[in-house]
């Protein structure tokens, strides 16, 4: 990343499920103290937002002209729901093409400055807008904890 061109942008895709998580259980990242797939899914999507916000802060702290932006597709009719409790309600979902628009906006919108979350305007569907994101995603202590855990796991630092 330190060799990236000025104006580069990192886009991380999350999910609206991040709004359903109030935090990450950092003492149970290995799931040795219990596992629930939906809780973990929501925590992982919050983790995407925390990590992206932490990365964007680090770019700013290093005076790098790089941005990190998050997005989520909303509830889109894809095969992701196949075999789940949600597969029967895909008629309520927006098209996969509409679900792609937040990612395109996050990657290309020149009005974004880093740290934003782009997602559908409605509750799970609609044209993309910038959202404030779940409050837990703006917790700098949680961002730093996740960052440290990632550095320890990968043995890389930035």
MDTraj code that builds the backbone (N, CA, C; nanometers):
import mdtraj as md
import numpy as np

residues = "UNK UNK UNK UNK UNK UNK UNK UNK UNK UNK UNK UNK UNK UNK UNK UNK UNK UNK UNK UNK UNK UNK UNK UNK UNK UNK UNK UNK UNK UNK UNK UNK UNK UNK UNK UNK UNK UNK UNK UNK UNK UNK UNK UNK UNK UNK UNK UNK UNK UNK UNK UNK UNK UNK UNK UNK UNK UNK UNK UNK UNK UNK UNK UNK UNK UNK UNK UNK UNK UNK UNK UNK UNK UNK UNK UNK UNK UNK UNK UNK UNK UNK UNK UNK UNK UNK UNK UNK UNK UNK UNK UNK UNK UNK UNK UNK UNK UNK UNK UNK UNK UNK UNK UNK UNK UNK UNK UNK UNK UNK UNK UNK UNK UNK UNK UNK UNK UNK UNK UNK UNK UNK UNK UNK UNK UNK UNK UNK UNK UNK UNK UNK UNK UNK UNK UNK UNK UNK UNK UNK UNK UNK UNK UNK UNK UNK UNK UNK UNK UNK UNK UNK UNK UNK UNK UNK UNK UNK".split()
xyz = np.array([
    [0.0807, -0.1208, 0.0000],
    [0.0000, 0.0000, 0.0000],
    [0.0847, 0.1267, 0.0000],
    [0.2001, 0.1176, 0.0588],
    [0.2832, 0.2375, 0.0649],
    [0.3348, 0.2779, -0.0718],
    [0.3256, 0.1891, -0.1715],
    [0.3679, 0.2239, -0.3066],
    [0.2495, 0.2557, -0.3971],
    [0.1297, 0.2630, -0.3410],
    [0.0107, 0.2927, -0.4212],
    [0.0156, 0.4352, -0.4738],
    [-0.0460, 0.4547, -0.5891],
    [-0.0534, 0.5879, -0.6481],
    [-0.1407, 0.6793, -0.5634],
    [-0.1104, 0.8088, -0.5683],
    [-0.1966, 0.9065, -0.5020],
    [-0.3383, 0.8925, -0.5569],
    [-0.4335, 0.9078, -0.4680],
    [-0.5735, 0.8989, -0.5073],
    [-0.6270, 0.7567, -0.5116],
    [-0.5456, 0.6589, -0.4730],
    [-0.5925, 0.5200, -0.4718],
    [-0.7024, 0.5037, -0.3665],
    [-0.7847, 0.4025, -0.3852],
    [-0.8932, 0.3766, -0.2906],
    [-0.9056, 0.2268, -0.2663],
    [-0.9153, 0.1891, -0.1399],
    [-0.9426, 0.0515, -0.0998],
    [-1.0918, 0.0431, -0.0709],
    [-1.1594, -0.0556, -0.1283],
    [-1.3029, -0.0753, -0.1042],
    [-1.3218, -0.2132, -0.0429],
    [-1.3814, -0.2174, 0.0752],
    [-1.4136, -0.3432, 0.1411],
    [-1.5644, -0.3615, 0.1426],
    [-1.6070, -0.4808, 0.1033],
    [-1.7500, -0.5112, 0.0984],
    [-1.7920, -0.5759, 0.2298],
    [-1.8949, -0.5217, 0.2889],
    [-1.9493, -0.5720, 0.4138],
    [-2.0924, -0.6208, 0.3871],
    [-2.1789, -0.6024, 0.4835],
    [-2.3178, -0.6454, 0.4724],
    [-2.4016, -0.5614, 0.5670],
    [-2.5295, -0.5500, 0.5350],
    [-2.6218, -0.4852, 0.6279],
    [-2.6280, -0.5574, 0.7610],
    [-2.5819, -0.6817, 0.7635],
    [-2.5783, -0.7587, 0.8887],
    [-2.4885, -0.6925, 0.9922],
    [-2.3971, -0.6064, 0.9480],
    [-2.3115, -0.5350, 1.0434],
    [-2.3953, -0.4505, 1.1391],
    [-2.5106, -0.4049, 1.0938],
    [-2.5993, -0.3240, 1.1779],
    [-2.6626, -0.4068, 1.2899],
    [-2.6575, -0.5394, 1.2777],
    [-2.7172, -0.6276, 1.3783],
    [-2.6192, -0.6689, 1.4867],
    [-2.4943, -0.6252, 1.4733],
    [-2.3919, -0.6588, 1.5721],
    [-2.3610, -0.5358, 1.6562],
    [-2.3497, -0.5568, 1.7856],
    [-2.3178, -0.4461, 1.8759],
    [-2.1715, -0.4457, 1.9152],
    [-2.0964, -0.5410, 1.8643],
    [-1.9542, -0.5482, 1.8941],
    [-1.9000, -0.6865, 1.8622],
    [-1.7699, -0.6973, 1.8698],
    [-1.7021, -0.8236, 1.8422],
    [-1.6496, -0.8800, 1.9735],
    [-1.6699, -1.0082, 1.9941],
    [-1.6179, -1.0756, 2.1123],
    [-1.4720, -1.1112, 2.0851],
    [-1.3822, -1.0189, 2.1155],
    [-1.2402, -1.0380, 2.0870],
    [-1.1783, -1.1501, 2.1695],
    [-1.2435, -1.1891, 2.2790],
    [-1.1920, -1.2983, 2.3606],
    [-1.2352, -1.4348, 2.3079],
    [-1.3154, -1.4362, 2.2000],
    [-1.3623, -1.5626, 2.1446],
    [-1.3470, -1.5655, 1.9918],
    [-1.2413, -1.5056, 1.9418],
    [-1.2208, -1.5044, 1.7970],
    [-1.2013, -1.6445, 1.7405],
    [-1.1481, -1.7346, 1.8209],
    [-1.1263, -1.8717, 1.7752],
    [-1.2489, -1.9604, 1.7974],
    [-1.3552, -1.9057, 1.8534],
    [-1.4824, -1.9757, 1.8770],
    [-1.4706, -2.0916, 1.9758],
    [-1.3665, -2.0936, 2.0559],
    [-1.3520, -2.2003, 2.1546],
    [-1.4565, -2.1895, 2.2660],
    [-1.5102, -2.0708, 2.2855],
    [-1.6096, -2.0497, 2.3911],
    [-1.7511, -2.0423, 2.3352],
    [-1.7737, -2.1049, 2.2220],
    [-1.9072, -2.1086, 2.1633],
    [-1.9108, -2.0474, 2.0246],
    [-2.0060, -2.0961, 1.9452],
    [-2.0173, -2.0517, 1.8074],
    [-2.1636, -2.0486, 1.7668],
    [-2.2040, -1.9371, 1.7112],
    [-2.3350, -1.9233, 1.6488],
    [-2.3111, -1.8609, 1.5124],
    [-2.3536, -1.9280, 1.4063],
    [-2.3172, -1.8825, 1.2720],
    [-2.3705, -1.7437, 1.2405],
    [-2.4894, -1.7094, 1.2858],
    [-2.5443, -1.5772, 1.2526],
    [-2.4768, -1.4671, 1.3338],
    [-2.4477, -1.4967, 1.4596],
    [-2.3734, -1.4001, 1.5409],
    [-2.2375, -1.3753, 1.4789],
    [-2.1691, -1.4825, 1.4399],
    [-2.0366, -1.4699, 1.3792],
    [-2.0428, -1.3961, 1.2458],
    [-2.1455, -1.4241, 1.1671],
    [-2.1591, -1.3553, 1.0383],
    [-2.1730, -1.2046, 1.0621],
    [-2.2607, -1.1678, 1.1540],
    [-2.2809, -1.0249, 1.1842],
    [-2.1526, -0.9620, 1.2382],
    [-2.0844, -1.0323, 1.3284],
    [-1.9575, -0.9818, 1.3825],
    [-1.8527, -0.9657, 1.2724],
    [-1.8482, -1.0610, 1.1798],
    [-1.7476, -1.0519, 1.0732],
    [-1.7752, -0.9329, 0.9826],
    [-1.9015, -0.9018, 0.9604],
    [-1.9359, -0.7874, 0.8746],
    [-1.9097, -0.6564, 0.9470],
    [-1.9305, -0.6540, 1.0775],
    [-1.8892, -0.5378, 1.1561],
    [-1.7373, -0.5264, 1.1520],
    [-1.6700, -0.6394, 1.1584],
    [-1.5243, -0.6398, 1.1496],
    [-1.4738, -0.5786, 1.0197],
    [-1.5440, -0.6046, 0.9091],
    [-1.5070, -0.5406, 0.7820],
    [-1.5093, -0.3894, 0.7957],
    [-1.6129, -0.3367, 0.8608],
    [-1.6259, -0.1912, 0.8773],
    [-1.5203, -0.1366, 0.9726],
    [-1.4988, -0.2067, 1.0835],
    [-1.3968, -0.1631, 1.1786],
    [-1.2595, -0.1577, 1.1133],
    [-1.2265, -0.2637, 1.0398],
    [-1.0959, -0.2714, 0.9760],
    [-1.0793, -0.1606, 0.8713],
    [-1.1830, -0.1380, 0.7927],
    [-1.1755, -0.0346, 0.6891],
    [-1.1598, 0.1031, 0.7513],
    [-1.2326, 0.1301, 0.8578],
    [-1.2197, 0.2597, 0.9253],
    [-1.0819, 0.2762, 0.9883],
    [-1.0283, 0.1673, 1.0447],
    [-0.8937, 0.1724, 1.1019],
    [-0.7903, 0.1963, 0.9924],
    [-0.8071, 0.1309, 0.8790],
    [-0.7154, 0.1493, 0.7672],
    [-0.7208, 0.2934, 0.7172],
    [-0.8398, 0.3475, 0.7039],
    [-0.8532, 0.4858, 0.6571],
    [-0.7858, 0.5830, 0.7534],
    [-0.8022, 0.5598, 0.8843],
    [-0.7345, 0.6459, 0.9835],
    [-0.5833, 0.6375, 0.9682],
    [-0.5318, 0.5188, 0.9444],
    [-0.3871, 0.5034, 0.9293],
    [-0.3357, 0.5720, 0.8029],
    [-0.4122, 0.5661, 0.6966],
    [-0.3736, 0.6411, 0.5766],
    [-0.3614, 0.7897, 0.6080],
    [-0.4591, 0.8423, 0.6813],
    [-0.4590, 0.9858, 0.7156],
    [-0.3417, 1.0186, 0.8082],
    [-0.3184, 0.9320, 0.9082],
    [-0.2087, 0.9562, 1.0030],
    [-0.0725, 0.9585, 0.9342],
    [-0.0588, 0.8814, 0.8281],
    [0.0674, 0.8757, 0.7534],
    [0.0695, 0.9760, 0.6381],
    [-0.0327, 1.0634, 0.6333],
    [-0.0448, 1.1632, 0.5266],
    [-0.0394, 1.1003, 0.3876],
    [-0.0987, 0.9853, 0.3750],
    [-0.1044, 0.9168, 0.2462],
    [-0.2312, 0.9583, 0.1730],
    [-0.2216, 0.9830, 0.0464],
    [-0.3368, 1.0208, -0.0356],
    [-0.4060, 0.8943, -0.0866],
    [-0.4524, 0.8136, 0.0094],
    [-0.5252, 0.6894, -0.0186],
    [-0.6469, 0.6889, 0.0738],
    [-0.7556, 0.6358, 0.0239],
    [-0.8791, 0.6295, 0.1020],
    [-0.9230, 0.4844, 0.1174],
    [-0.9922, 0.4577, 0.2257],
    [-1.0557, 0.3278, 0.2473],
    [-1.2045, 0.3529, 0.2682],
    [-1.2865, 0.2843, 0.1922],
    [-1.4319, 0.3022, 0.1933],
    [-1.4965, 0.1648, 0.2056],
    [-1.6086, 0.1586, 0.2769],
    [-1.6854, 0.0350, 0.2900],
    [-1.8145, 0.0450, 0.2094],
    [-1.8677, -0.0706, 0.1751],
    [-1.9984, -0.0737, 0.1095],
    [-2.0690, -0.2029, 0.1483],
    [-2.1985, -0.2045, 0.1233],
    [-2.2750, -0.3282, 0.1384],
    [-2.3844, -0.3297, 0.0320],
    [-2.4158, -0.4481, -0.0202],
    [-2.5087, -0.4582, -0.1332],
    [-2.6559, -0.4528, -0.0968],
    [-2.6877, -0.4573, 0.0309],
    [-2.8282, -0.4679, 0.0686],
    [-2.8765, -0.6101, 0.0484],
    [-3.0077, -0.6258, 0.0471],
    [-3.0652, -0.7589, 0.0276],
    [-3.0846, -0.7797, -0.1218],
    [-2.9960, -0.8564, -0.1799],
    [-2.9940, -0.8779, -0.3239],
    [-3.0201, -1.0245, -0.3559],
    [-3.0930, -1.0485, -0.4616],
    [-3.1289, -1.1844, -0.5032],
    [-3.0084, -1.2514, -0.5689],
    [-2.9342, -1.3249, -0.4882],
    [-2.8190, -1.4003, -0.5379],
    [-2.8295, -1.5426, -0.4842],
    [-2.7341, -1.6247, -0.5187],
    [-2.7339, -1.7616, -0.4676],
    [-2.6845, -1.7705, -0.3240],
    [-2.6435, -1.6598, -0.2669],
    [-2.5941, -1.6601, -0.1294],
    [-2.7001, -1.7142, -0.0332],
    [-2.8258, -1.6868, -0.0610],
    [-2.9335, -1.7283, 0.0287],
    [-2.9791, -1.8721, 0.0047],
    [-2.9309, -1.9346, -0.1014],
    [-2.9753, -2.0706, -0.1344],
    [-2.9526, -2.1650, -0.0160],
    [-3.0571, -2.2376, 0.0207],
    [-3.0460, -2.3338, 0.1291],
    [-3.0542, -2.2731, 0.2680],
    [-3.0867, -2.1432, 0.2766],
    [-3.1012, -2.0788, 0.4073],
    [-3.2479, -2.0430, 0.4302],
    [-3.2773, -1.9926, 0.5473],
    [-3.4144, -1.9516, 0.5770],
    [-3.4587, -1.8349, 0.4905],
    [-3.3630, -1.7681, 0.4241],
    [-3.3957, -1.6517, 0.3420],
    [-3.4259, -1.6864, 0.1963],
    [-3.4009, -1.8115, 0.1555],
    [-3.4160, -1.8466, 0.0143],
    [-3.5591, -1.8295, -0.0345],
    [-3.6560, -1.8480, 0.0502],
    [-3.7963, -1.8351, 0.0093],
    [-3.8445, -1.6929, -0.0058],
    [-3.7696, -1.5970, 0.0445],
    [-3.8168, -1.4585, 0.0365],
    [-3.7341, -1.3746, -0.0603],
    [-3.6646, -1.4408, -0.1533],
    [-3.5874, -1.3669, -0.2527],
    [-3.6750, -1.2777, -0.3385],
    [-3.8064, -1.3028, -0.3410],
    [-3.8964, -1.2157, -0.4181],
    [-3.8968, -1.0740, -0.3604],
    [-3.8561, -1.0577, -0.2347],
    [-3.8498, -0.9266, -0.1710],
    [-3.7166, -0.8563, -0.1961],
    [-3.6211, -0.9302, -0.2498],
    [-3.4869, -0.8767, -0.2679],
    [-3.4770, -0.7941, -0.3956],
    [-3.3806, -0.7049, -0.3965],
    [-3.3511, -0.6315, -0.5191],
    [-3.2658, -0.7200, -0.6100],
    [-3.2525, -0.6802, -0.7333],
    [-3.1738, -0.7591, -0.8277],
    [-3.0261, -0.7579, -0.7882],
    [-2.9540, -0.8585, -0.8350],
    [-2.8096, -0.8625, -0.8117],
    [-2.7431, -0.7410, -0.8747],
    [-2.7956, -0.6951, -0.9866],
    [-2.7400, -0.5760, -1.0521],
    [-2.7528, -0.4528, -0.9631],
    [-2.8669, -0.4365, -0.8975],
    [-2.8835, -0.3246, -0.8039],
    [-2.7898, -0.3411, -0.6845],
    [-2.7697, -0.4645, -0.6428],
    [-2.6803, -0.4910, -0.5310],
    [-2.5349, -0.4554, -0.5611],
    [-2.4992, -0.4509, -0.6882],
    [-2.3620, -0.4145, -0.7280],
    [-2.3370, -0.2645, -0.7196],
    [-2.4418, -0.1839, -0.7284],
    [-2.4245, -0.0384, -0.7371],
    [-2.3501, 0.0241, -0.6194],
    [-2.3728, -0.0186, -0.4944],
    [-2.2950, 0.0411, -0.3853],
    [-2.1441, 0.0198, -0.4004],
    [-2.1041, -0.0957, -0.4518],
    [-1.9618, -0.1221, -0.4710],
    [-1.9050, -0.0305, -0.5792],
    [-1.9817, -0.0131, -0.6856],
    [-1.9380, 0.0760, -0.7939],
    [-1.9261, 0.2189, -0.7420],
    [-2.0254, 0.2636, -0.6641],
    [-2.0204, 0.3992, -0.6084],
    [-1.9015, 0.4138, -0.5140],
    [-1.8807, 0.3135, -0.4282],
    [-1.7694, 0.3204, -0.3323],
    [-1.6353, 0.3285, -0.4047],
    [-1.6244, 0.2630, -0.5183],
    [-1.4987, 0.2623, -0.5920],
    [-1.4763, 0.3889, -0.6731],
    [-1.5840, 0.4492, -0.7242],
    [-1.5671, 0.5540, -0.8248],
    [-1.6154, 0.6935, -0.7876],
    [-1.6983, 0.7057, -0.6861],
    [-1.7550, 0.8373, -0.6535],
    [-1.6461, 0.9320, -0.6044],
    [-1.6222, 1.0374, -0.6774],
    [-1.5168, 1.1335, -0.6435],
    [-1.5511, 1.2196, -0.5224],
    [-1.6763, 1.2160, -0.4765],
    [-1.7167, 1.2944, -0.3599],
    [-1.6845, 1.2248, -0.2280],
    [-1.6444, 1.0998, -0.2340],
    [-1.6095, 1.0276, -0.1115],
    [-1.4671, 1.0639, -0.0713],
    [-1.4439, 1.0701, 0.0591],
    [-1.3114, 1.1104, 0.1073],
    [-1.2461, 1.0058, 0.1971],
    [-1.3116, 0.8918, 0.2159],
    [-1.2575, 0.7855, 0.2999],
    [-1.3336, 0.7724, 0.4300],
    [-1.3559, 0.6496, 0.4706],
    [-1.4259, 0.6224, 0.5953],
    [-1.5764, 0.6094, 0.5812],
    [-1.6286, 0.6311, 0.4600],
    [-1.7737, 0.6224, 0.4410],
    [-1.8194, 0.4774, 0.4261],
    [-1.9498, 0.4595, 0.4471],
    [-2.0176, 0.3337, 0.4185],
    [-2.1241, 0.3633, 0.3143],
    [-2.1164, 0.2971, 0.2007],
    [-2.2124, 0.3147, 0.0924],
    [-2.3029, 0.1925, 0.0876],
    [-2.4332, 0.2157, 0.0836],
    [-2.5294, 0.1060, 0.0750],
    [-2.6606, 0.1556, 0.0193],
    [-2.7559, 0.0655, 0.0015],
    [-2.8853, 0.1041, -0.0540],
    [-2.9570, 0.2073, 0.0322],
    [-3.0334, 0.2933, -0.0338],
    [-3.1056, 0.4000, 0.0366],
    [-3.2147, 0.3450, 0.1274],
    [-3.2781, 0.2363, 0.0877],
    [-3.3842, 0.1774, 0.1685],
    [-3.3289, 0.0757, 0.2667],
    [-3.4199, 0.0095, 0.3339],
    [-3.3793, -0.0956, 0.4283],
    [-3.3516, -0.2214, 0.3470],
    [-3.2312, -0.2283, 0.2912],
    [-3.1917, -0.3464, 0.2164],
    [-3.2003, -0.3343, 0.0662],
    [-3.2609, -0.2299, 0.0156],
    [-3.2682, -0.2155, -0.1293],
    [-3.2797, -0.0689, -0.1678],
    [-3.2485, -0.0413, -0.2928],
    [-3.2556, 0.0952, -0.3436],
    [-3.1223, 0.1408, -0.3993],
    [-3.1252, 0.2583, -0.4598],
    [-3.0016, 0.3146, -0.5143],
    [-2.9077, 0.3536, -0.4008],
    [-2.7774, 0.3490, -0.4236],
    [-2.6817, 0.3695, -0.3144],
    [-2.6727, 0.5135, -0.2664],
    [-2.6501, 0.5233, -0.1368],
    [-2.6234, 0.6504, -0.0689],
    [-2.5147, 0.6266, 0.0350],
    [-2.4627, 0.7333, 0.0925],
    [-2.3679, 0.7219, 0.2036],
    [-2.4474, 0.7096, 0.3325],
    [-2.4147, 0.6080, 0.4109],
    [-2.4805, 0.5831, 0.5398],
    [-2.3860, 0.6200, 0.6538],
    [-2.4395, 0.6543, 0.7699],
    [-2.3518, 0.6771, 0.8851],
    [-2.2903, 0.5469, 0.9367],
    [-2.3497, 0.4347, 0.9055],
    [-2.2983, 0.3070, 0.9541],
    [-2.3436, 0.2799, 1.0957],
    [-2.3286, 0.1571, 1.1407],
    [-2.3658, 0.1254, 1.2781],
    [-2.2703, 0.1942, 1.3753],
    [-2.3204, 0.2425, 1.4887],
    [-2.2334, 0.3105, 1.5850],
    [-2.1117, 0.2280, 1.6244],
    [-2.1266, 0.0967, 1.6344],
    [-2.0144, 0.0111, 1.6758],
    [-1.8975, 0.0193, 1.5775],
    [-1.9234, 0.0541, 1.4518],
    [-1.8165, 0.0621, 1.3514],
    [-1.7268, 0.1831, 1.3721],
    [-1.7739, 0.2800, 1.4481],
    [-1.6966, 0.4019, 1.4726],
    [-1.6206, 0.3990, 1.6043],
    [-1.6218, 0.2847, 1.6718],
    [-1.5526, 0.2681, 1.7995],
    [-1.4029, 0.2518, 1.7723],
    [-1.3254, 0.3582, 1.7949],
    [-1.1820, 0.3541, 1.7636],
    [-1.1067, 0.2528, 1.8491],
    [-1.1509, 0.2293, 1.9706],
    [-1.0852, 0.1285, 2.0545],
    [-1.1042, -0.0106, 1.9917],
    [-1.2256, -0.0402, 1.9463],
    [-1.2508, -0.1689, 1.8804],
    [-1.1744, -0.1778, 1.7486],
    [-1.1656, -0.0673, 1.6758],
    [-1.0878, -0.0662, 1.5515],
    [-0.9425, -0.1025, 1.5802],
    [-0.8865, -0.0393, 1.6836],
    [-0.7464, -0.0634, 1.7173],
    [-0.7234, -0.2052, 1.7697],
    [-0.8198, -0.2577, 1.8435],
    [-0.8082, -0.3952, 1.8932],
    [-0.8092, -0.4930, 1.7765],
    [-0.9018, -0.4739, 1.6842],
    [-0.9073, -0.5619, 1.5668],
    [-0.7795, -0.5504, 1.4848],
    [-0.7307, -0.4275, 1.4691],
    [-0.6076, -0.4057, 1.3925],
    [-0.4914, -0.4825, 1.4553],
    [-0.4799, -0.4714, 1.5880],
    [-0.3717, -0.5403, 1.6589],
    [-0.3841, -0.6916, 1.6439],
    [-0.5060, -0.7427, 1.6553],
    [-0.5279, -0.8870, 1.6395],
    [-0.4906, -0.9308, 1.4979],
    [-0.5235, -0.8495, 1.3979],
    [-0.4897, -0.8815, 1.2592],
    [-0.3392, -0.8817, 1.2386],
    [-0.2708, -0.7841, 1.2979],
    [-0.1248, -0.7802, 1.2873],
    [-0.0619, -0.9030, 1.3530],
    [-0.1139, -0.9424, 1.4688],
    [-0.0602, -1.0592, 1.5375],
    [-0.0841, -1.1860, 1.4549],
    [-0.2014, -1.1978, 1.3957],
    [-0.2355, -1.3183, 1.3196],
    [-0.1566, -1.3280, 1.1893],
    [-0.1318, -1.2137, 1.1259],
    [-0.0636, -1.2148, 0.9955],
    [0.0869, -1.1923, 1.0065],
    [0.1310, -1.1464, 1.1238],
    [0.2712, -1.1102, 1.1451],
    [0.3166, -1.0006, 1.0478],
    [0.2216, -0.9146, 1.0126],
    [0.2465, -0.7981, 0.9271],
    [0.2058, -0.6730, 1.0026],
    [0.2687, -0.5604, 0.9712],
    [0.2275, -0.4345, 1.0333],
    [0.2273, -0.3254, 0.9288],
    [0.1472, -0.2243, 0.9571],
    [0.1367, -0.1107, 0.8662],
    [0.1199, 0.0139, 0.9500],
])
top = md.Topology()
chain = top.add_chain()
for i, resn in enumerate(residues, 1):
    res = top.add_residue(resn, chain, resSeq=i)
    for name in ("N", "CA", "C"):
        top.add_atom(name, md.element.get_by_symbol(name[0]), res)
traj = md.Trajectory(xyz[None], top)
